[in-house]
């Protein structure tokens, strides 16, 4: 059995209980070395084989999984955050299917969730935005034309931009082309939940300068939207004059 595990955003104790159990029982761990906290490997068994996938191709990763399966070993494939977000797990699962190997997926706390906690922010504020857009700028991986930043920006929803910290000048320009005012609130969260985390509050127009002033060019998320501001309506759920299935309105 191969287990894909979300390692969480950084802090070693933000892995799930289930993920940690699998990790502690593993005979082989293949971890995404660029972003997974190596402290998570401290709890692995004596003699556990550890591979850093940063130095491996897809085929090499799958070869380790296939060998592990043949040797009836427990293999954990440890991904940063949650594996469903830019985790490239689909191609691994498809090759495991071809090889007739079973696998399971254990979710993790994605970095955008870890960063929300660091920001002490709520992405879905009544009257501000009820939608969260997770996206990226194109790099070597293309982004479909209909998902261009300018197009997504038109919604003025809460936006979270991954994998783009090295392209903030262009990001800022394209967000503005999509309709965000230059002074729209933005935040850069570098290494959310790691000991060297940095949070920078800025504006859409100032993204590039703000990152440069703080020496940030990777491992950061960009947040854009008025959820970072002060204006919102109170929720209906906790409104004293509003009844629902579990609570009668007070008179
Ligand atoms: N599966 C991961 C994302 C992998 S893509 C997840 O769920 O979080 C890698 C990108 O995620 C980085 O370029 C960066 O934009 C973001 N990222 C990952 N960990 C981060 C962290 N702790 N703080 C800020 N951004 C992070």
Boltz pocket constraint, residues with backbone or C-beta under 6 A from the ligand:
constraints:
  - pocket:
      binder: B
      contacts: [[A, 9], [A, 10], [A, 35], [A, 79], [A, 80], [A, 81], [A, 82], [A, 83], [A, 84], [A, 85], [A, 86], [A, 87], [A, 109], [A, 110], [A, 111], [A, 112], [A, 114], [A, 115], [A, 161], [A, 162], [A, 163], [A, 164], [A, 189], [A, 190], [A, 191], [A, 192], [A, 193], [A, 194], [A, 218], [A, 219], [A, 220], [A, 221]]
      max_distance: 6.0
